[in-house]
Amino acid sequence: MKKPIYFFLTAGLLTFGMATFSSCDSPAENAVEENADQVEEAGEERGEAIEDAAENKADAMEDAADDMDTTVVVE
């Protein structure tokens, strides 16, 4: 009776140990993920800055078009 209990206890500990160690991230993996996150955030910020600049330029062009004097002088 002791052998089956010992067998199940050992199997349970091994399963728990494998699950615990398989979920651990390595420092190299964490560093790669952090770098990828930083690159992604920088890209998003740059994209937003470009989009804002384009919107500001479009608004300025619309304002300039509205301010233009388009009257024609006929003599």
All heavy atoms as a GROMACS GRO file, in nm:
protein
  560
    1MET      N    1   0.082  -0.120   0.000
    1MET     CA    2   0.000   0.000   0.000
    1MET      C    3   0.086   0.126   0.000
    1MET      O    4   0.044   0.227  -0.051
    1MET     CB    5  -0.092  -0.005   0.123
    1MET     CG    6  -0.191   0.108   0.130
    1MET     SD    7  -0.311   0.083  -0.001
    1MET     CE    8  -0.411   0.221   0.023
    2LYS      N    9   0.205   0.118   0.054
    2LYS     CA   10   0.290   0.236   0.061
    2LYS      C   11   0.343   0.274  -0.077
    2LYS      O   12   0.362   0.392  -0.105
    2LYS     CB   13   0.407   0.213   0.156
    2LYS     CG   14   0.367   0.214   0.301
    2LYS     CD   15   0.490   0.205   0.389
    2LYS     CE   16   0.451   0.208   0.535
    2LYS     NZ   17   0.567   0.204   0.621
    3LYS      N   18   0.368   0.174  -0.162
    3LYS     CA   19   0.423   0.204  -0.294
    3LYS      C   20   0.328   0.289  -0.379
    3LYS      O   21   0.372   0.387  -0.439
    3LYS     CB   22   0.463   0.076  -0.367
    3LYS     CG   23   0.592   0.018  -0.316
    3LYS     CD   24   0.636  -0.098  -0.401
    3LYS     CE   25   0.768  -0.150  -0.348
    3LYS     NZ   26   0.817  -0.262  -0.427
    4PRO      N   27   0.198   0.256  -0.389
    4PRO     CA   28   0.109   0.341  -0.470
    4PRO      C   29   0.099   0.483  -0.414
    4PRO      O   30   0.096   0.581  -0.490
    4PRO     CB   31  -0.025   0.271  -0.465
    4PRO     CG   32   0.006   0.130  -0.434
    4PRO     CD   33   0.130   0.134  -0.349
    5ILE      N   34   0.094   0.494  -0.282
    5ILE     CA   35   0.086   0.628  -0.222
    5ILE      C   36   0.214   0.706  -0.252
    5ILE      O   37   0.210   0.824  -0.290
    5ILE     CB   38   0.061   0.618  -0.070
    5ILE    CG1   39  -0.079   0.562  -0.045
    5ILE    CG2   40   0.076   0.754  -0.004
    5ILE    CD1   41  -0.108   0.532   0.100
    6TYR      N   42   0.328   0.641  -0.237
    6TYR     CA   43   0.456   0.705  -0.266
    6TYR      C   44   0.464   0.743  -0.414
    6TYR      O   45   0.510   0.852  -0.448
    6TYR     CB   46   0.572   0.611  -0.228
    6TYR     CG   47   0.708   0.669  -0.254
    6TYR    CD1   48   0.759   0.770  -0.173
    6TYR    CD2   49   0.785   0.625  -0.362
    6TYR    CE1   50   0.883   0.824  -0.198
    6TYR    CE2   51   0.909   0.680  -0.388
    6TYR     CZ   52   0.957   0.779  -0.306
    6TYR     OH   53   1.080   0.834  -0.330
    7PHE      N   54   0.414   0.655  -0.501
    7PHE     CA   55   0.415   0.681  -0.645
    7PHE      C   56   0.330   0.804  -0.678
    7PHE      O   57   0.374   0.893  -0.751
    7PHE     CB   58   0.363   0.558  -0.721
    7PHE     CG   59   0.347   0.582  -0.867
    7PHE    CD1   60   0.457   0.587  -0.952
    7PHE    CD2   61   0.221   0.601  -0.923
    7PHE    CE1   62   0.442   0.610  -1.087
    7PHE    CE2   63   0.205   0.624  -1.057
    7PHE     CZ   64   0.316   0.629  -1.141
    8PHE      N   65   0.207   0.812  -0.624
    8PHE     CA   66   0.119   0.925  -0.652
    8PHE      C   67   0.174   1.055  -0.591
    8PHE      O   68   0.163   1.162  -0.651
    8PHE     CB   69  -0.022   0.898  -0.603
    8PHE     CG   70  -0.096   0.801  -0.689
    8PHE    CD1   71  -0.141   0.681  -0.638
    8PHE    CD2   72  -0.123   0.830  -0.822
    8PHE    CE1   73  -0.208   0.591  -0.717
    8PHE    CE2   74  -0.191   0.740  -0.903
    8PHE     CZ   75  -0.234   0.620  -0.850
    9LEU      N   76   0.234   1.046  -0.474
    9LEU     CA   77   0.294   1.162  -0.411
    9LEU      C   78   0.410   1.215  -0.496
    9LEU      O   79   0.420   1.335  -0.522
    9LEU     CB   80   0.342   1.128  -0.270
    9LEU     CG   81   0.407   1.240  -0.192
    9LEU    CD1   82   0.308   1.352  -0.168
    9LEU    CD2   83   0.459   1.188  -0.060
   10THR      N   84   0.494   1.125  -0.542
   10THR     CA   85   0.608   1.164  -0.626
   10THR      C   86   0.560   1.222  -0.759
   10THR      O   87   0.611   1.325  -0.806
   10THR     CB   88   0.699   1.043  -0.652
   10THR    OG1   89   0.740   0.987  -0.527
   10THR    CG2   90   0.821   1.083  -0.732
   11ALA      N   91   0.460   1.159  -0.819
   11ALA     CA   92   0.406   1.210  -0.946
   11ALA      C   93   0.346   1.350  -0.927
   11ALA      O   94   0.364   1.438  -1.011
   11ALA     CB   95   0.302   1.114  -1.000
   12GLY      N   96   0.276   1.369  -0.817
   12GLY     CA   97   0.219   1.501  -0.789
   12GLY      C   98   0.325   1.606  -0.770
   12GLY      O   99   0.312   1.719  -0.821
   13LEU      N  100   0.430   1.574  -0.696
   13LEU     CA  101   0.538   1.670  -0.675
   13LEU      C  102   0.610   1.702  -0.805
   13LEU      O  103   0.645   1.818  -0.831
   13LEU     CB  104   0.637   1.616  -0.571
   13LEU     CG  105   0.587   1.616  -0.426
   13LEU    CD1  106   0.688   1.547  -0.337
   13LEU    CD2  107   0.560   1.757  -0.379
   14LEU      N  108   0.633   1.602  -0.888
   14LEU     CA  109   0.697   1.626  -1.017
   14LEU      C  110   0.611   1.714  -1.107
   14LEU      O  111   0.660   1.804  -1.174
   14LEU     CB  112   0.731   1.495  -1.086
   14LEU     CG  113   0.846   1.415  -1.024
   14LEU    CD1  114   0.860   1.280  -1.094
   14LEU    CD2  115   0.976   1.493  -1.033
   15THR      N  116   0.482   1.686  -1.108
   15THR     CA  117   0.390   1.766  -1.189
   15THR      C  118   0.389   1.910  -1.140
   15THR      O  119   0.395   2.005  -1.219
   15THR     CB  120   0.248   1.708  -1.184
   15THR    OG1  121   0.253   1.572  -1.227
   15THR    CG2  122   0.152   1.787  -1.269
   16PHE      N  123   0.383   1.929  -1.009
   16PHE     CA  124   0.384   2.063  -0.952
   16PHE      C  125   0.516   2.133  -0.984
   16PHE      O  126   0.518   2.251  -1.021
   16PHE     CB  127   0.363   2.057  -0.800
   16PHE     CG  128   0.373   2.189  -0.733
   16PHE    CD1  129   0.272   2.283  -0.744
   16PHE    CD2  130   0.486   2.224  -0.659
   16PHE    CE1  131   0.282   2.406  -0.682
   16PHE    CE2  132   0.497   2.345  -0.596
   16PHE     CZ  133   0.394   2.438  -0.608
   17GLY      N  134   0.625   2.062  -0.971
   17GLY     CA  135   0.756   2.119  -1.000
   17GLY      C  136   0.771   2.159  -1.145
   17GLY      O  137   0.824   2.266  -1.177
   18MET      N  138   0.721   2.076  -1.235
   18MET     CA  139   0.729   2.108  -1.378
   18MET      C  140   0.644   2.230  -1.410
   18MET      O  141   0.684   2.315  -1.490
   18MET     CB  142   0.687   1.988  -1.462
   18MET     CG  143   0.789   1.875  -1.459
   18MET     SD  144   0.732   1.727  -1.542
   18MET     CE  145   0.699   1.787  -1.704
   19ALA      N  146   0.526   2.237  -1.350
   19ALA     CA  147   0.438   2.350  -1.376
   19ALA      C  148   0.498   2.478  -1.320
   19ALA      O  149   0.489   2.585  -1.380
   19ALA     CB  150   0.300   2.326  -1.315
   20THR      N  151   0.562   2.468  -1.205
   20THR     CA  152   0.622   2.586  -1.143
   20THR      C  153   0.741   2.635  -1.225
   20THR      O  154   0.753   2.754  -1.253
   20THR     CB  155   0.669   2.552  -1.000
   20THR    OG1  156   0.557   2.508  -0.925
   20THR    CG2  157   0.731   2.674  -0.933
   21PHE      N  158   0.829   2.545  -1.266
   21PHE     CA  159   0.948   2.587  -1.339
   21PHE      C  160   0.917   2.624  -1.483
   21PHE      O  161   0.984   2.708  -1.542
   21PHE     CB  162   1.056   2.478  -1.335
   21PHE     CG  163   1.118   2.464  -1.200
   21PHE    CD1  164   1.105   2.348  -1.128
   21PHE    CD2  165   1.188   2.569  -1.144
   21PHE    CE1  166   1.162   2.335  -1.002
   21PHE    CE2  167   1.246   2.558  -1.019
   21PHE     CZ  168   1.232   2.440  -0.947
   22SER      N  169   0.815   2.568  -1.541
   22SER     CA  170   0.784   2.602  -1.680
   22SER      C  171   0.721   2.740  -1.690
   22SER      O  172   0.725   2.802  -1.795
   22SER     CB  173   0.692   2.497  -1.743
   22SER     OG  174   0.565   2.502  -1.682
   23SER      N  175   0.664   2.791  -1.582
   23SER     CA  176   0.601   2.922  -1.587
   23SER      C  177   0.700   3.034  -1.557
   23SER      O  178   0.669   3.150  -1.572
   23SER     CB  179   0.485   2.930  -1.488
   23SER     OG  180   0.533   2.920  -1.356
   24CYS      N  181   0.821   3.000  -1.515
   24CYS     CA  182   0.922   3.102  -1.486
   24CYS      C  183   0.978   3.156  -1.616
   24CYS      O  184   1.009   3.082  -1.708
   24CYS     CB  185   1.036   3.043  -1.403
   24CYS     SG  186   0.986   2.993  -1.239
   25ASP      N  187   0.991   3.287  -1.621
   25ASP     CA  188   1.050   3.351  -1.738
   25ASP      C  189   1.199   3.369  -1.713
   25ASP      O  190   1.242   3.399  -1.602
   25ASP     CB  191   0.988   3.488  -1.763
   25ASP     CG  192   0.843   3.477  -1.807
   25ASP    OD1  193   0.808   3.374  -1.865
   25ASP    OD2  194   0.768   3.573  -1.783
   26SER      N  195   1.275   3.354  -1.816
   26SER     CA  196   1.418   3.376  -1.803
   26SER      C  197   1.445   3.526  -1.811
   26SER      O  198   1.369   3.601  -1.872
   26SER     CB  199   1.494   3.302  -1.912
   26SER     OG  200   1.466   3.361  -2.037
   27PRO      N  201   1.554   3.572  -1.752
   27PRO     CA  202   1.587   3.715  -1.761
   27PRO      C  203   1.606   3.762  -1.905
   27PRO      O  204   1.568   3.872  -1.939
   27PRO     CB  205   1.718   3.727  -1.682
   27PRO     CG  206   1.718   3.610  -1.590
   27PRO     CD  207   1.644   3.501  -1.663
   28ALA      N  208   1.662   3.676  -1.989
   28ALA     CA  209   1.681   3.714  -2.129
   28ALA      C  210   1.546   3.731  -2.198
   28ALA      O  211   1.527   3.825  -2.277
   28ALA     CB  212   1.764   3.608  -2.201
   29GLU      N  213   1.453   3.641  -2.169
   29GLU     CA  214   1.320   3.651  -2.230
   29GLU      C  215   1.249   3.778  -2.183
   29GLU      O  216   1.186   3.848  -2.262
   29GLU     CB  217   1.237   3.528  -2.193
   29GLU     CG  218   1.101   3.524  -2.256
   29GLU     CD  219   1.021   3.399  -2.219
   29GLU    OE1  220   1.076   3.309  -2.154
   29GLU    OE2  221   0.903   3.395  -2.256
   30ASN      N  222   1.262   3.810  -2.055
   30ASN     CA  223   1.201   3.933  -2.003
   30ASN      C  224   1.262   4.056  -2.068
   30ASN      O  225   1.190   4.152  -2.100
   30ASN     CB  226   1.219   3.940  -1.851
   30ASN     CG  227   1.132   3.840  -1.778
   30ASN    OD1  228   1.033   3.792  -1.832
   30ASN    ND2  229   1.170   3.808  -1.656
   31ALA      N  230   1.393   4.055  -2.089
   31ALA     CA  231   1.459   4.169  -2.151
   31ALA      C  232   1.413   4.188  -2.295
   31ALA      O  233   1.388   4.300  -2.340
   31ALA     CB  234   1.611   4.151  -2.147
   32VAL      N  235   1.398   4.078  -2.368
   32VAL     CA  236   1.352   4.085  -2.506
   32VAL      C  237   1.209   4.139  -2.511
   32VAL      O  238   1.176   4.226  -2.594
   32VAL     CB  239   1.362   3.947  -2.574
   32VAL    CG1  240   1.288   3.947  -2.708
   32VAL    CG2  241   1.507   3.908  -2.593
   33GLU      N  242   1.124   4.090  -2.422
   33GLU     CA  243   0.985   4.138  -2.420
   33GLU      C  244   0.979   4.286  -2.384
   33GLU      O  245   0.901   4.362  -2.442
   33GLU     CB  246   0.903   4.057  -2.320
   33GLU     CG  247   0.865   3.920  -2.368
   33GLU     CD  248   0.776   3.846  -2.268
   33GLU    OE1  249   0.718   3.912  -2.181
   33GLU    OE2  250   0.766   3.724  -2.281
   34GLU      N  251   1.062   4.330  -2.289
   34GLU     CA  252   1.063   4.470  -2.250
   34GLU      C  253   1.110   4.558  -2.365
   34GLU      O  254   1.052   4.663  -2.391
   34GLU     CB  255   1.153   4.490  -2.128
   34GLU     CG  256   1.146   4.629  -2.071
   34GLU     CD  257   1.221   4.641  -1.940
   34GLU    OE1  258   1.224   4.545  -1.862
   34GLU    OE2  259   1.276   4.751  -1.917
   35ASN      N  260   1.214   4.514  -2.436
   35ASN     CA  261   1.262   4.590  -2.552
   35ASN      C  262   1.156   4.598  -2.660
   35ASN      O  263   1.137   4.703  -2.721
   35ASN     CB  264   1.390   4.528  -2.608
   35ASN     CG  265   1.510   4.553  -2.520
   35ASN    OD1  266   1.509   4.643  -2.437
   35ASN    ND2  267   1.614   4.473  -2.537
   36ALA      N  268   1.087   4.488  -2.683
   36ALA     CA  269   0.980   4.488  -2.784
   36ALA      C  270   0.869   4.583  -2.744
   36ALA      O  271   0.815   4.655  -2.830
   36ALA     CB  272   0.927   4.347  -2.803
   37ASP      N  273   0.834   4.585  -2.616
   37ASP     CA  274   0.730   4.677  -2.569
   37ASP      C  275   0.773   4.822  -2.586
   37ASP      O  276   0.693   4.907  -2.626
   37ASP     CB  277   0.697   4.650  -2.422
   37ASP     CG  278   0.623   4.518  -2.402
   37ASP    OD1  279   0.568   4.464  -2.501
   37ASP    OD2  280   0.621   4.469  -2.287
   38GLN      N  281   0.900   4.850  -2.556
   38GLN     CA  282   0.950   4.988  -2.572
   38GLN      C  283   0.950   5.031  -2.718
   38GLN      O  284   0.913   5.145  -2.749
   38GLN     CB  285   1.091   4.999  -2.514
   38GLN     CG  286   1.095   4.991  -2.363
   38GLN     CD  287   1.236   4.992  -2.307
   38GLN    OE1  288   1.332   4.985  -2.382
   38GLN    NE2  289   1.248   5.002  -2.176
   39VAL      N  290   0.988   4.941  -2.807
   39VAL     CA  291   0.988   4.974  -2.950
   39VAL      C  292   0.845   4.999  -2.997
   39VAL      O  293   0.819   5.094  -3.073
   39VAL     CB  294   1.054   4.860  -3.031
   39VAL    CG1  295   1.029   4.877  -3.179
   39VAL    CG2  296   1.203   4.855  -3.002
   40GLU      N  297   0.753   4.915  -2.952
   40GLU     CA  298   0.613   4.931  -2.991
   40GLU      C  299   0.557   5.065  -2.941
   40GLU      O  300   0.490   5.137  -3.015
   40GLU     CB  301   0.530   4.815  -2.937
   40GLU     CG  302   0.385   4.820  -2.976
   40GLU     CD  303   0.304   4.703  -2.922
   40GLU    OE1  304   0.360   4.617  -2.852
   40GLU    OE2  305   0.184   4.701  -2.949
   41GLU      N  306   0.585   5.098  -2.815
   41GLU     CA  307   0.537   5.225  -2.760
   41GLU      C  308   0.598   5.344  -2.833
   41GLU      O  309   0.527   5.443  -2.861
   41GLU     CB  310   0.570   5.232  -2.611
   41GLU     CG  311   0.487   5.139  -2.525
   41GLU     CD  312   0.529   5.141  -2.380
   41GLU    OE1  313   0.604   5.232  -2.339
   41GLU    OE2  314   0.487   5.050  -2.306
   42ALA      N  315   0.727   5.336  -2.863
   42ALA     CA  316   0.792   5.446  -2.936
   42ALA      C  317   0.731   5.462  -3.074
   42ALA      O  318   0.709   5.575  -3.120
   42ALA     CB  319   0.942   5.420  -2.946
   43GLY      N  320   0.702   5.351  -3.140
   43GLY     CA  321   0.639   5.357  -3.272
   43GLY      C  322   0.500   5.418  -3.266
   43GLY      O  323   0.463   5.499  -3.352
   44GLU      N  324   0.424   5.381  -3.164
   44GLU     CA  325   0.289   5.438  -3.149
   44GLU      C  326   0.296   5.587  -3.122
   44GLU      O  327   0.218   5.665  -3.178
   44GLU     CB  328   0.215   5.366  -3.037
   44GLU     CG  329   0.173   5.225  -3.070
   44GLU     CD  330   0.108   5.153  -2.954
   44GLU    OE1  331   0.099   5.211  -2.843
   44GLU    OE2  332   0.066   5.038  -2.972
   45GLU      N  333   0.389   5.628  -3.035
   45GLU     CA  334   0.404   5.771  -3.005
   45GLU      C  335   0.445   5.849  -3.130
   45GLU      O  336   0.393   5.958  -3.155
   45GLU     CB  337   0.506   5.792  -2.894
   45GLU     CG  338   0.457   5.744  -2.758
   45GLU     CD  339   0.565   5.752  -2.650
   45GLU    OE1  340   0.678   5.799  -2.682
   45GLU    OE2  341   0.538   5.712  -2.537
   46ARG      N  342   0.537   5.792  -3.206
   46ARG     CA  343   0.582   5.860  -3.328
   46ARG      C  344   0.469   5.869  -3.430
   46ARG      O  345   0.450   5.972  -3.496
   46ARG     CB  346   0.702   5.784  -3.388
   46ARG     CG  347   0.761   5.849  -3.509
   46ARG     CD  348   0.826   5.981  -3.475
   46ARG     NE  349   0.883   6.038  -3.596
   46ARG     CZ  350   0.881   6.167  -3.625
   46ARG    NH1  351   0.830   6.252  -3.540
   46ARG    NH2  352   0.932   6.209  -3.737
   47GLY      N  353   0.392   5.762  -3.441
   47GLY     CA  354   0.277   5.763  -3.532
   47GLY      C  355   0.174   5.867  -3.493
   47GLY      O  356   0.119   5.937  -3.579
   48GLU      N  357   0.149   5.879  -3.363
   48GLU     CA  358   0.054   5.980  -3.316
   48GLU      C  359   0.106   6.121  -3.342
   48GLU      O  360   0.030   6.211  -3.379
   48GLU     CB  361   0.027   5.960  -3.167
   48GLU     CG  362  -0.056   5.836  -3.137
   48GLU     CD  363  -0.070   5.810  -2.988
   48GLU    OE1  364  -0.022   5.892  -2.906
   48GLU    OE2  365  -0.130   5.707  -2.953
   49ALA      N  366   0.237   6.140  -3.324
   49ALA     CA  367   0.296   6.272  -3.350
   49ALA      C  368   0.284   6.308  -3.498
   49ALA      O  369   0.252   6.423  -3.532
   49ALA     CB  370   0.442   6.274  -3.306
   50ILE      N  371   0.308   6.212  -3.584
   50ILE     CA  372   0.296   6.236  -3.729
   50ILE      C  373   0.151   6.267  -3.765
   50ILE      O  374   0.123   6.359  -3.844
   50ILE     CB  375   0.349   6.115  -3.808
   50ILE    CG1  376   0.500   6.104  -3.793
   50ILE    CG2  377   0.309   6.124  -3.956
   50ILE    CD1  378   0.560   5.978  -3.849
   51GLU      N  379   0.058   6.192  -3.707
   51GLU     CA  380  -0.083   6.215  -3.734
   51GLU      C  381  -0.126   6.354  -3.687
   51GLU      O  382  -0.197   6.425  -3.758
   51GLU     CB  383  -0.167   6.107  -3.665
   51GLU     CG  384  -0.314   6.116  -3.695
   51GLU     CD  385  -0.395   6.005  -3.628
   51GLU    OE1  386  -0.335   5.912  -3.572
   51GLU    OE2  387  -0.518   6.014  -3.633
   52ASP      N  388  -0.081   6.394  -3.567
   52ASP     CA  389  -0.115   6.527  -3.516
   52ASP      C  390  -0.057   6.636  -3.605
   52ASP      O  391  -0.125   6.736  -3.633
   52ASP     CB  392  -0.063   6.544  -3.372
   52ASP     CG  393  -0.140   6.460  -3.272
   52ASP    OD1  394  -0.252   6.413  -3.305
   52ASP    OD2  395  -0.088   6.439  -3.159
   53ALA      N  396   0.067   6.619  -3.649
   53ALA     CA  397   0.129   6.718  -3.737
   53ALA      C  398   0.054   6.730  -3.868
   53ALA      O  399   0.033   6.840  -3.920
   53ALA     CB  400   0.275   6.682  -3.762
   54ALA      N  401   0.010   6.616  -3.922
   54ALA     CA  402  -0.066   6.618  -4.048
   54ALA      C  403  -0.200   6.688  -4.030
   54ALA      O  404  -0.242   6.766  -4.117
   54ALA     CB  405  -0.086   6.476  -4.099
   55GLU      N  406  -0.267   6.662  -3.918
   55GLU     CA  407  -0.395   6.728  -3.892
   55GLU      C  408  -0.376   6.879  -3.875
   55GLU      O  409  -0.457   6.958  -3.925
   55GLU     CB  410  -0.461   6.668  -3.768
   55GLU     CG  411  -0.515   6.528  -3.790
   55GLU     CD  412  -0.571   6.467  -3.662
   55GLU    OE1  413  -0.568   6.533  -3.556
   55GLU    OE2  414  -0.618   6.352  -3.669
   56ASN      N  415  -0.270   6.918  -3.805
   56ASN     CA  416  -0.243   7.061  -3.786
   56ASN      C  417  -0.214   7.128  -3.920
   56ASN      O  418  -0.260   7.240  -3.946
   56ASN     CB  419  -0.126   7.081  -3.690
   56ASN     CG  420  -0.162   7.044  -3.547
   56ASN    OD1  421  -0.279   7.037  -3.511
   56ASN    ND2  422  -0.060   7.019  -3.467
   57LYS      N  423  -0.138   7.062  -4.006
   57LYS     CA  424  -0.107   7.117  -4.138
   57LYS      C  425  -0.233   7.129  -4.222
   57LYS      O  426  -0.254   7.230  -4.291
   57LYS     CB  427  -0.004   7.028  -4.209
   57LYS     CG  428   0.047   7.082  -4.337
   57LYS     CD  429   0.129   7.207  -4.315
   57LYS     CE  430   0.195   7.250  -4.444
   57LYS     NZ  431   0.272   7.372  -4.428
   58ALA      N  432  -0.320   7.027  -4.216
   58ALA     CA  433  -0.445   7.032  -4.292
   58ALA      C  434  -0.534   7.145  -4.242
   58ALA      O  435  -0.595   7.217  -4.322
   58ALA     CB  436  -0.517   6.898  -4.281
   59ASP      N  437  -0.539   7.164  -4.111
   59ASP     CA  438  -0.619   7.275  -4.055
   59ASP      C  439  -0.562   7.409  -4.100
   59ASP      O  440  -0.638   7.501  -4.134
   59ASP     CB  441  -0.622   7.267  -3.903
   59ASP     CG  442  -0.705   7.150  -3.852
   59ASP    OD1  443  -0.787   7.095  -3.929
   59ASP    OD2  444  -0.688   7.113  -3.733
   60ALA      N  445  -0.431   7.421  -4.098
   60ALA     CA  446  -0.368   7.547  -4.140
   60ALA      C  447  -0.396   7.574  -4.287
   60ALA      O  448  -0.422   7.690  -4.325
   60ALA     CB  449  -0.217   7.542  -4.115
   61MET      N  450  -0.393   7.472  -4.370
   61MET     CA  451  -0.422   7.490  -4.512
   61MET      C  452  -0.568   7.530  -4.534
   61MET      O  453  -0.599   7.615  -4.619
   61MET     CB  454  -0.390   7.363  -4.589
   61MET     CG  455  -0.240   7.334  -4.597
   61MET     SD  456  -0.201   7.175  -4.670
   61MET     CE  457  -0.252   7.202  -4.839
   62GLU      N  458  -0.659   7.470  -4.457
   62GLU     CA  459  -0.801   7.508  -4.469
   62GLU      C  460  -0.822   7.653  -4.426
   62GLU      O  461  -0.897   7.727  -4.490
   62GLU     CB  462  -0.887   7.416  -4.385
   62GLU     CG  463  -0.905   7.277  -4.442
   62GLU     CD  464  -0.990   7.188  -4.352
   62GLU    OE1  465  -1.052   7.238  -4.256
   62GLU    OE2  466  -0.994   7.067  -4.379
   63ASP      N  467  -0.755   7.692  -4.316
   63ASP     CA  468  -0.767   7.830  -4.270
   63ASP      C  469  -0.712   7.927  -4.374
   63ASP      O  470  -0.770   8.033  -4.399
   63ASP     CB  471  -0.693   7.849  -4.137
   63ASP     CG  472  -0.762   7.776  -4.023
   63ASP    OD1  473  -0.882   7.740  -4.037
   63ASP    OD2  474  -0.696   7.756  -3.918
   64ALA      N  475  -0.598   7.890  -4.436
   64ALA     CA  476  -0.540   7.976  -4.539
   64ALA      C  477  -0.633   7.986  -4.659
   64ALA      O  478  -0.648   8.094  -4.718
   64ALA     CB  479  -0.404   7.921  -4.581
   65ALA      N  480  -0.697   7.877  -4.695
   65ALA     CA  481  -0.790   7.880  -4.809
   65ALA      C  482  -0.912   7.965  -4.776
   65ALA      O  483  -0.963   8.037  -4.864
   65ALA     CB  484  -0.833   7.738  -4.844
   66ASP      N  485  -0.958   7.959  -4.652
   66ASP     CA  486  -1.073   8.041  -4.612
   66ASP      C  487  -1.038   8.190  -4.611
   66ASP      O  488  -1.124   8.275  -4.637
   66ASP     CB  489  -1.124   7.999  -4.474
   66ASP     CG  490  -1.189   7.862  -4.474
   66ASP    OD1  491  -1.227   7.814  -4.583
   66ASP    OD2  492  -1.201   7.801  -4.365
   67ASP      N  493  -0.915   8.221  -4.577
   67ASP     CA  494  -0.873   8.362  -4.567
   67ASP      C  495  -0.836   8.423  -4.702
   67ASP      O  496  -0.820   8.545  -4.710
   67ASP     CB  497  -0.752   8.374  -4.472
   67ASP     CG  498  -0.790   8.341  -4.328
   67ASP    OD1  499  -0.910   8.344  -4.296
   67ASP    OD2  500  -0.697   8.311  -4.248
   68MET      N  501  -0.825   8.342  -4.804
   68MET     CA  502  -0.786   8.395  -4.936
   68MET      C  503  -0.896   8.483  -4.993
   68MET      O  504  -1.014   8.455  -4.979
   68MET     CB  505  -0.756   8.280  -5.033
   68MET     CG  506  -0.628   8.206  -5.003
   68MET     SD  507  -0.600   8.072  -5.120
   68MET     CE  508  -0.566   8.161  -5.268
   69ASP      N  509  -0.853   8.589  -5.057
   69ASP     CA  510  -0.946   8.680  -5.124
   69ASP      C  511  -0.966   8.629  -5.266
   69ASP      O  512  -0.874   8.634  -5.348
   69ASP     CB  513  -0.890   8.822  -5.125
   69ASP     CG  514  -0.988   8.921  -5.186
   69ASP    OD1  515  -1.107   8.886  -5.199
   69ASP    OD2  516  -0.943   9.030  -5.220
   70THR      N  517  -1.083   8.578  -5.293
   70THR     CA  518  -1.109   8.521  -5.425
   70THR      C  519  -1.198   8.609  -5.512
   70THR      O  520  -1.255   8.561  -5.608
   70THR     CB  521  -1.176   8.380  -5.408
   70THR    OG1  522  -1.295   8.396  -5.332
   70THR    CG2  523  -1.082   8.283  -5.340
   71THR      N  524  -1.208   8.735  -5.473
   71THR     CA  525  -1.291   8.825  -5.555
   71THR      C  526  -1.216   8.864  -5.682
   71THR      O  527  -1.092   8.874  -5.683
   71THR     CB  528  -1.328   8.952  -5.476
   71THR    OG1  529  -1.208   9.018  -5.435
   71THR    CG2  530  -1.412   8.918  -5.355
   72VAL      N  531  -1.290   8.884  -5.783
   72VAL     CA  532  -1.231   8.917  -5.912
   72VAL      C  533  -1.271   9.061  -5.943
   72VAL      O  534  -1.385   9.100  -5.930
   72VAL     CB  535  -1.284   8.823  -6.023
   72VAL    CG1  536  -1.230   8.864  -6.159
   72VAL    CG2  537  -1.249   8.681  -5.991
   73VAL      N  538  -1.173   9.136  -5.984
   73VAL     CA  539  -1.197   9.275  -6.020
   73VAL      C  540  -1.211   9.278  -6.172
   73VAL      O  541  -1.120   9.245  -6.246
   73VAL     CB  542  -1.083   9.366  -5.974
   73VAL    CG1  543  -1.108   9.510  -6.019
   73VAL    CG2  544  -1.066   9.356  -5.824
   74VAL      N  545  -1.328   9.323  -6.218
   74VAL     CA  546  -1.352   9.332  -6.361
   74VAL      C  547  -1.360   9.480  -6.397
   74VAL      O  548  -1.436   9.555  -6.339
   74VAL     CB  549  -1.484   9.260  -6.399
   74VAL    CG1  550  -1.508   9.274  -6.550
   74VAL    CG2  551  -1.479   9.116  -6.356
   75GLU      N  552  -1.283   9.522  -6.494
   75GLU     CA  553  -1.285   9.662  -6.534
   75GLU      C  554  -1.357   9.681  -6.663
   75GLU      O  555  -1.364   9.609  -6.751
   75GLU     CB  556  -1.143   9.715  -6.544
   75GLU     CG  557  -1.077   9.722  -6.412
   75GLU     CD  558  -0.940   9.785  -6.424
   75GLU    OE1  559  -0.914   9.862  -6.517
   75GLU    OE2  560  -0.858   9.756  -6.339
   0.00000   0.00000   0.00000
